Amino acid sequence: MENEKYLNDISEIKNMMYQSSQFLSLSGLSGILAGIYALIGAYFANVLFANFERSKVRIDKSYYYPSNDEITLQLLFIAFLVIIFSIITGIILSYLKAKKRGEKLWNISAKKLLINFGIPLITGGIFALLLVKKEYYELIAPTTLLFYGIGCINASKNTFRDVRYLGITLVLIGLISTYNDGYGLLFWALGFGICHIIYGSMMYFKYDRN
């Protein structure tokens, strides 16, 4: 009995230490919705490209990318809306999940997750804006995929391991996108849209339904 009680105490201490270092309120449903937002954004971006093609606006280097400030600003606006909606949705759903679990949304593990995820993400965002300024449009989609994937891998140590696999998948898609010029929007939709929906669904059925 003494040994069993001792082992139970050790197990409880290990669980407490794990929960203090892991952000477990991350919602799988938010990943699904983020993927849907990305697909909607990709659709409107594709419509934007198609309209410019029909109006015979010059496309830089014959790629499926804009060559003027107007279309670039519109694309950045679409990307901005996708990011904002994804962040707001993620915060709301994670808050509801944390409340359901009887936990606080903002704690030490959430802070570590934000730092580990935010550093690669902000770096990638700044790098992407520099690519826009230098008019290296064909590298923007793979760059965002690569840095976001690295952010997921880096943040996975503070949340569910599934996020690591999502990150690895996005890095691979980003590398493939870099090699295949002219298909940036397609790979962007695949990575941020389809992959988010798949991994978000896996996380939802694995962690959120209990």
Stockholm file with secondary structure:
# STOCKHOLM 1.0

chainA/1-210         MENEKYLNDISEIKNMMYQSSQFLSLSGLSGILAGIYALIGAYFANVLFANFERSKVRIDKSYYYPSNDEITLQLLFIAFLVIIFSIITGIILSYLKAKKRGEKLWNISAKKLLINFGIPLITGGIFALLLVKKEYYELIAPTTLLFYGIGCINASKNTFRDVRYLGITLVLIGLISTYNDGYGLLFWALGFGICHIIYGSMMYFKYDRN
#=GR chainA/1-210 SS CHHHHHHHHHHHHHHHHHHHHSCCCCCHHHHHHHHHHHHHHHHHHHHHHHHHHHTTCCCGGGSSSCCSHHHHHHHHHHHHHHHHHHHHHHHHHHHHHHHHHTCCSSSHHHHHHHHHHHHHHHHHHHHHHHHHHTTCGGGHHHHHHHHHHHHHHHHGGGSCTHHHHHHHHHHHHHHHHHHSTTCHHHHHIIIIIIIHHHHHHHHIIIIICC
#=GC SS_cons         CHHHHHHHHHHHHHHHHHHHHSCCCCCHHHHHHHHHHHHHHHHHHHHHHHHHHHTTCCCGGGSSSCCSHHHHHHHHHHHHHHHHHHHHHHHHHHHHHHHHHTCCSSSHHHHHHHHHHHHHHHHHHHHHHHHHHTTCGGGHHHHHHHHHHHHHHHHGGGSCTHHHHHHHHHHHHHHHHHHSTTCHHHHHIIIIIIIHHHHHHHHIIIIICC
//
